Amino acid sequence: MAVVYTLLVLFLAVFVAGFILLVIGAMNFDFSNSEIPPGVNEPVKLRIVHIILISRAVVGKILENIGICSQVSFVRYMQGRKALGADPKLFIKDLWFEKVPVRIYQPKVPSASQRRGVMFFHGGGWVFGSLETHEKLCRSIAKESESVVVSVGYRLAPEHKYPAAYEDCLNATAHFMKNIEHYGVDPNNVIVCGDSAGGNLAAAVSQTLAGRSDLPRLRAQILIYPGLQALDFNLPSYQQNRGVPLLLRERAAFYVLQYLNGDVSNLEEVLDGSHIPIDIKLNYRKWVSPDNIPEKFKVRGYEPHVLLDCTTEVFETVKRFCEPNLCPLLAEDAVVHQLPESFILTCEYDVLRDDGLLYKKRLEDNGVRVTWYHLEDGFHGIINSFNSDWLSFSSGKRGLDNIV
């Protein structure tokens, strides 16, 4: 019996040691492909957050390889397991708008008039994120701006591919606007808001509603470091910030491919720019081009990228990247000029920075009023870290204050 016990202990020790070595090896690989530039806000904190995220992903991959659960399921579970209690300043309720789960935050303080309504779409690369991951952010927006906030739990990829997330956000917003009298909200003061992938969804929903005559006009759109195009992953910000946490260039392309069709086999072509025919790229170059980025954003080592053509087979798999509901930067001027007043937040050390800059230019060129706030020391995902206990970032709070 003692021999069996000893062997069992040895087996567990070897297993744990091997597990740790696998985690360390994978983390070292990710570290070798990442960097934190000198201008990043609170770099030590950012590195710690990055370590936590890498560790979570690596453990999930190991669990997937040994058949316990998928990596995506594990990461989602870890993201959403910390539940918050009741809030003394808010009424919080989970509902369904049509078939879409939502969480409504209503201030308890009485209001003499109808409130502002905010439809909030969370980020997470269309693969991660939930009502729980953005709970603190939505509570803060509701309290600080005294607004009714509706957080939308849209379907996620790769299980639910494009246009599932977009359709859920659109349907939830339309339902809210059609039943707005139940929530004490001014029908002429509804805003769509989202961060990262949620910013993409907010832009797409805003464009669609601009053409709807059966619903009130949106008051505004708030786009927090949005991803708005998938034609060019070699814009200045993609080159300069390719290895900056929390969103590396390769992961940005990975997520949009997961959203598109759940298949990342064309990842290299997308990164190289050989996934869209040259004639189509040239057609959109008036909107998606480094030429439209102010020169001051190109000084950090940008090198012009050679246009590459693509095969018919590759384009067939990704041709929906040319649809504005997936890539709102490609919408026609006739749509863009109808859009409501807009707020765009960008971060200097973010691969998606130039998506926001290009959209800002498109909106302004079409007569849309834009408020732009740029975090010179910010990185992707910083807003959601505004109140993360000892891993809070001061510039994240500054960004949130401007959003409010």
Phi, psi and omega per residue, in radians:
M1 nan -0.712 3.126
A2 -1.105 -0.633 3.118
V3 -1.138 -0.757 3.133
V4 -1.084 -0.753 3.132
Y5 -1.088 -0.757 3.131
T6 -1.091 -0.758 3.131
L7 -1.107 -0.685 3.130
L8 -1.115 -0.751 3.117
V9 -1.094 -0.758 3.129
L10 -1.091 -0.731 3.132
F11 -1.077 -0.793 -3.139
L12 -1.133 -0.683 3.122
A13 -1.101 -0.766 3.124
V14 -1.125 -0.734 -3.129
F15 -1.091 -0.815 -3.129
V16 -1.121 -0.746 3.132
A17 -1.089 -0.753 3.101
G18 -1.114 -0.694 3.119
F19 -1.071 -0.807 -3.139
I20 -1.102 -0.732 3.136
L21 -1.111 -0.680 3.099
L22 -1.100 -0.765 3.137
V23 -1.086 -0.820 -3.133
I24 -1.097 -0.731 3.133
G25 -1.078 -0.786 -3.141
A26 -1.172 -0.667 3.125
M27 -1.148 -0.706 3.102
N28 -1.073 -0.653 3.108
F29 -1.103 -0.780 -3.139
D30 -1.157 -0.674 3.121
F31 -1.111 -0.672 -3.107
S32 -1.166 -0.333 3.127
N33 -1.803 0.167 -3.124
S34 -2.205 2.769 3.116
E35 -2.666 2.660 3.061
I36 -2.101 1.868 -3.108
P37 -1.097 2.743 -3.102
P38 -1.004 -0.534 -3.067
G39 -1.446 -0.022 -3.110
V40 -1.209 2.456 3.117
N41 -1.156 2.213 3.045
E42 0.806 1.178 -3.005
P43 -1.059 -0.612 -3.130
V44 -1.114 -0.776 3.093
K45 -1.056 -0.748 -3.131
L46 -1.089 -0.715 3.118
R47 -1.109 -0.677 3.113
I48 -1.115 -0.793 3.109
V49 -1.047 -0.729 3.130
H50 -1.087 -0.740 3.104
I51 -1.041 -0.766 3.140
I52 -1.068 -0.784 -3.117
L53 -1.167 -0.728 3.106
I54 -1.104 -0.785 -3.134
S55 -1.026 -0.753 3.140
R56 -1.093 -0.766 -3.128
A57 -1.160 -0.698 -3.117
V58 -1.177 -0.781 3.104
V59 -1.057 -0.725 3.100
G60 -1.056 -0.706 3.128
K61 -1.152 -0.706 3.112
I62 -1.123 -0.768 3.108
L63 -1.077 -0.620 3.091
E64 -1.167 -0.734 -3.106
N65 -1.162 -0.511 3.133
I66 -1.681 0.117 2.956
G67 1.487 0.294 -3.121
I68 -1.462 -0.848 3.097
C69 -2.845 2.919 3.131
S70 -1.346 2.713 3.103
Q71 -1.055 -0.754 -3.131
V72 -1.054 -0.770 -3.136
S73 -1.087 -0.718 -3.121
F74 -1.147 -0.808 -3.130
V75 -1.100 -0.739 3.115
R76 -1.079 -0.727 3.130
Y77 -1.079 -0.779 -3.124
M78 -1.165 -0.601 3.140
Q79 -1.156 -0.675 -2.951
G80 -1.821 0.206 -3.008
R81 -1.488 -0.211 -3.132
K82 -1.680 1.765 -3.104
A83 -1.588 2.499 3.084
L84 -1.655 2.650 3.120
G85 -1.455 -2.867 3.125
A86 -1.170 2.729 3.115
D87 -2.036 2.174 -3.082
P88 -1.123 -0.285 -3.093
K89 -1.826 -0.029 -3.047
L90 -2.340 2.508 2.845
F91 -1.568 2.187 -3.114
I92 -2.155 2.246 -3.069
K93 -2.506 2.390 3.046
D94 -1.630 2.245 -3.130
L95 -2.366 3.128 2.992
W96 -2.139 2.198 2.993
F97 -1.766 1.902 -2.953
E98 1.039 -2.049 3.119
K99 -1.915 0.329 -3.056
V100 -1.892 2.172 3.102
P101 -1.258 2.383 3.103
V102 -2.371 2.774 3.035
R103 -2.205 2.167 -3.058
I104 -1.845 2.308 3.111
Y105 -2.010 2.011 -3.133
Q106 -2.113 2.188 3.113
P107 -1.049 2.437 3.123
K108 -1.381 -0.469 -3.116
V109 -1.093 2.308 -3.117
P110 -1.080 2.607 3.115
S111 -2.182 2.357 -3.118
A112 -1.281 -0.326 -3.117
S113 -2.376 3.060 3.107
Q114 -1.128 2.555 -3.065
R115 -1.559 2.937 2.969
R116 -1.341 2.523 3.067
G117 -1.994 2.364 -3.130
V118 -2.164 2.020 2.998
M119 -1.521 2.065 -3.053
F120 -1.953 2.240 3.117
F121 -2.003 2.039 -3.046
H122 -1.268 2.730 3.048
G123 -1.548 -3.098 -3.118
G124 2.353 0.350 3.081
G125 1.174 0.425 -3.092
W126 1.101 -0.028 -3.098
V127 -1.907 -0.658 -3.118
F128 -2.061 -3.079 -3.117
G129 1.579 2.690 -3.090
S130 -2.891 -3.110 3.041
L131 -1.055 -0.578 -3.096
E132 -1.299 -0.713 -3.046
T133 -1.131 -0.438 -3.106
H134 -1.984 0.357 -3.118
E135 -1.077 -0.853 -3.129
K136 -1.078 -0.711 -3.119
L137 -1.126 -0.794 -3.120
C138 -1.165 -0.678 3.080
R139 -1.068 -0.758 -3.117
S140 -1.123 -0.786 3.133
I141 -1.064 -0.763 -3.123
A142 -1.081 -0.773 -3.092
K143 -1.288 -0.820 -3.040
E144 -1.233 -0.561 -3.127
S145 -1.792 -0.004 -3.103
E146 0.892 0.837 -3.127
S147 -2.004 2.753 2.950
V148 -1.501 2.044 -3.101
V149 -1.873 2.286 3.082
V150 -2.012 1.902 3.110
S151 -1.583 2.297 -3.003
V152 -1.838 2.154 3.110
G153 -1.628 1.226 -3.075
Y154 -1.215 2.813 3.134
R155 -1.186 2.556 -3.047
L156 -1.902 2.662 3.007
A157 -1.487 2.808 0.037
P158 -1.472 -0.080 -3.141
E159 -1.087 -0.683 -3.112
H160 -2.120 1.835 -3.029
K161 -1.481 2.941 3.050
Y162 -0.918 2.352 0.195
P163 -1.786 0.507 -3.043
A164 -0.958 -0.900 -3.106
A165 -1.065 -0.792 3.124
Y166 -1.059 -0.778 -3.114
E167 -1.130 -0.690 3.117
D168 -1.104 -0.778 -3.132
C169 -1.152 -0.705 3.114
L170 -1.140 -0.822 -3.105
N171 -1.146 -0.671 3.113
A172 -1.146 -0.706 3.139
T173 -1.158 -0.775 3.128
A174 -1.091 -0.726 3.121
H175 -1.074 -0.777 -3.139
F176 -1.064 -0.775 -3.091
M177 -1.212 -0.529 3.111
K178 -1.327 -0.396 -3.093
N179 -2.090 0.530 -2.936
I180 -1.184 -0.420 -3.098
E181 -1.136 -0.371 3.141
H182 -1.275 -0.248 -2.997
Y183 -2.048 0.138 3.095
G184 1.133 0.551 -3.079
V185 -1.890 2.440 3.066
D186 -1.207 2.084 -3.115
P187 -1.081 -0.332 3.116
N188 -1.686 0.207 -3.102
N189 -2.372 0.919 3.108
V190 -1.894 2.313 -3.079
I191 -2.090 2.474 2.951
V192 -1.799 2.442 -3.026
C193 -2.546 2.521 3.077
G194 -2.930 2.741 3.107
D195 -1.978 2.417 3.069
S196 1.032 -2.055 3.082
A197 -1.049 -0.564 3.071
G198 -1.164 -0.553 3.042
G199 -1.164 -0.655 3.038
N200 -1.031 -0.815 -3.101
L201 -1.175 -0.673 3.109
A202 -1.108 -0.727 3.119
A203 -1.127 -0.739 -3.136
A204 -1.150 -0.749 3.122
V205 -1.127 -0.737 3.135
S206 -1.057 -0.723 3.119
Q207 -1.125 -0.726 -3.136
T208 -1.151 -0.772 -3.105
L209 -1.217 -0.381 3.105
A210 -1.073 -0.446 -3.131
G211 -1.746 0.126 -3.112
R212 -1.685 2.151 3.123
S213 -1.658 -0.147 -3.101
D214 -1.558 -0.036 -3.118
L215 -2.249 2.712 3.078
P216 -1.070 2.699 3.099
R217 -1.266 2.386 3.069
L218 -1.060 2.488 3.096
R219 -1.318 -0.679 -3.086
A220 -2.903 2.926 2.978
Q221 -2.222 2.416 3.119
I222 -2.076 1.989 -3.060
L223 -1.986 1.964 -3.076
I224 -1.776 1.977 -2.992
Y225 0.501 1.156 -3.070
P226 -1.376 2.621 2.951
G227 -1.700 2.072 -2.934
L228 -2.165 -0.015 -3.140
Q229 -2.734 2.729 3.129
A230 -2.327 0.411 3.116
L231 -1.500 -0.620 -2.994
D232 -2.361 1.864 3.081
F233 -1.742 0.419 3.099
N234 -2.196 0.343 3.007
L235 -1.097 2.840 -3.094
P236 -0.864 -0.781 -3.082
S237 -1.186 -0.547 3.088
Y238 -1.206 -0.638 3.101
Q239 -1.260 -0.854 -3.041
Q240 -1.176 -0.615 -3.011
N241 -1.972 0.399 -3.022
R242 -0.986 -0.527 -3.099
G243 -2.002 0.279 -3.084
V244 -1.562 2.138 3.041
P245 -1.102 2.689 0.207
L246 -1.764 0.113 3.112
L247 -2.303 1.819 3.106
L248 -1.401 2.697 -3.084
R249 -0.939 -0.809 -3.106
E250 -1.098 -0.645 -3.142
R251 -1.208 -0.599 3.109
A252 -1.053 -0.790 3.105
A253 -1.186 -0.674 3.115
F254 -1.022 -0.811 -3.083
Y255 -1.145 -0.750 -3.101
V256 -1.192 -0.538 3.050
L257 -1.233 -0.638 3.075
Q258 -1.093 -0.740 3.123
Y259 -1.152 -0.718 -3.087
L260 -1.114 -0.970 -3.059
N261 -2.593 0.172 3.105
G262 1.218 0.277 -3.079
D263 -2.288 2.106 -3.090
V264 -1.877 0.385 -3.111
S265 -1.141 -0.362 3.131
N266 -1.754 0.401 -3.088
L267 -1.017 -0.780 -3.095
E268 -1.130 -0.709 3.121
E269 -1.113 -0.705 3.125
V270 -1.107 -0.756 3.135
L271 -1.163 -0.660 3.138
D272 -1.289 -0.411 -3.055
G273 1.556 0.310 3.140
S274 -1.816 0.593 3.138
H275 -1.930 -0.155 -3.133
I276 -2.219 2.300 3.126
P277 -1.011 2.567 -3.080
I278 -1.028 -0.695 -3.103
D279 -1.103 -0.623 3.109
I280 -1.254 -0.724 3.092
K281 -1.026 -0.771 -3.136
L282 -1.121 -0.600 3.122
N283 -1.111 -0.632 -3.129
Y284 -1.638 -0.003 -3.063
R285 -1.119 -0.382 3.088
K286 -1.146 -0.350 -3.123
W287 -1.999 -0.622 -3.103
V288 -1.991 1.598 -3.076
S289 -2.764 2.482 3.030
P290 -1.035 -0.411 -3.141
D291 -1.087 -0.410 -3.122
N292 -1.596 0.034 3.105
I293 -1.656 2.234 3.107
P294 -0.943 2.503 -3.044
E295 -1.011 -0.561 -3.085
K296 -1.126 -0.304 3.121
F297 -1.600 0.040 -3.124
K298 -1.877 0.006 -3.002
V299 -1.312 -0.283 -3.084
R300 -1.563 0.998 2.980
G301 1.383 0.499 3.088
Y302 -1.365 2.394 3.046
E303 -2.209 2.218 3.127
P304 -0.932 2.469 -3.087
H305 -1.770 2.374 3.132
V306 -1.268 2.325 3.100
L307 -1.197 2.250 3.114
L308 -2.003 2.517 3.079
D309 -1.520 3.071 -3.129
C310 -2.411 2.901 3.105
T311 -1.480 2.750 3.106
T312 -1.067 -0.654 -3.097
E313 -1.097 -0.778 -3.132
V314 -1.153 -0.793 -3.108
F315 -1.087 -0.619 3.124
E316 -1.013 -0.594 -3.103
T317 -1.381 -0.390 -3.054
V318 -2.175 0.226 -3.026
K319 -1.113 -0.330 3.123
R320 -1.278 -0.109 2.997
F321 -1.059 -0.296 -3.137
C322 -1.543 0.046 3.121
E323 -1.557 2.225 -3.118
P324 -1.041 -0.484 3.112
N325 -1.161 -0.358 3.061
L326 -1.739 -0.681 -3.130
C327 -2.227 1.477 -3.015
P328 -1.041 -0.365 3.120
L329 -1.100 -0.308 -3.074
L330 -1.651 0.129 3.125
A331 -1.152 2.611 3.130
E332 -1.213 2.723 3.137
D333 -1.007 -0.599 -3.126
A334 -1.056 -0.516 3.086
V335 -1.463 -0.813 -3.045
V336 -1.054 -0.667 -3.068
H337 -1.241 -0.223 3.097
Q338 -1.556 -0.087 -3.018
L339 -1.233 2.677 -3.119
P340 -1.363 2.999 3.047
E341 -0.854 2.486 -2.977
S342 -2.285 2.546 3.002
F343 -2.092 2.216 3.131
I344 -2.184 2.217 3.048
L345 -1.917 2.269 3.086
T346 -2.204 2.770 3.086
C347 -2.135 2.421 -3.104
E348 -1.043 -0.724 -3.040
Y349 -1.773 1.034 -3.063
D350 -2.473 2.259 3.122
V351 -1.055 -0.468 -3.102
L352 -1.531 0.059 -3.121
R353 -0.904 -0.811 -3.024
D354 -1.281 -0.431 3.020
D355 -1.034 -0.784 3.118
G356 -1.147 -0.709 3.133
L357 -1.138 -0.714 3.140
L358 -1.156 -0.674 3.139
Y359 -1.234 -0.652 3.068
K360 -0.972 -0.816 3.138
K361 -1.105 -0.742 -3.135
R362 -1.098 -0.747 3.130
L363 -1.110 -0.826 -3.120
E364 -1.127 -0.679 3.105
D365 -1.091 -0.411 -3.128
N366 -1.808 0.298 3.019
G367 1.375 0.267 3.121
V368 -1.572 2.300 3.131
R369 -1.247 2.251 -3.104
V370 -2.195 2.283 2.925
T371 -1.814 2.133 -3.082
W372 -2.029 2.257 3.063
Y373 -2.183 2.182 -3.067
H374 -2.030 2.141 3.076
L375 -1.532 1.807 -3.079
E376 -1.096 -0.466 -3.116
D377 -1.948 0.246 -3.038
G378 -1.599 2.847 3.111
F379 -2.350 2.923 -3.078
H380 -1.122 2.298 3.110
G381 1.603 0.027 -3.003
I382 -1.170 -0.520 -3.098
I383 -1.115 -0.662 -3.101
N384 -1.290 -0.098 3.119
S385 -1.818 0.305 -3.050
F386 -1.140 -0.427 -3.026
N387 -2.474 0.854 -3.100
S388 -1.749 0.973 3.120
D389 0.927 -2.161 -3.065
W390 -1.407 -0.038 3.073
L391 -1.870 0.512 3.073
S392 -1.319 2.682 3.119
F393 -2.106 2.225 -3.063
S394 -1.074 -0.666 -3.129
S395 -1.271 -0.410 3.030
G396 -1.139 -0.727 3.082
K397 -1.145 -0.663 3.104
R398 -1.100 -0.730 3.098
G399 -1.113 -0.754 3.139
L400 -1.117 -0.706 3.107
D401 -1.018 -0.676 3.115
N402 -1.220 -0.623 3.068
I403 -1.087 -0.835 3.132
V404 -1.057 nan nan
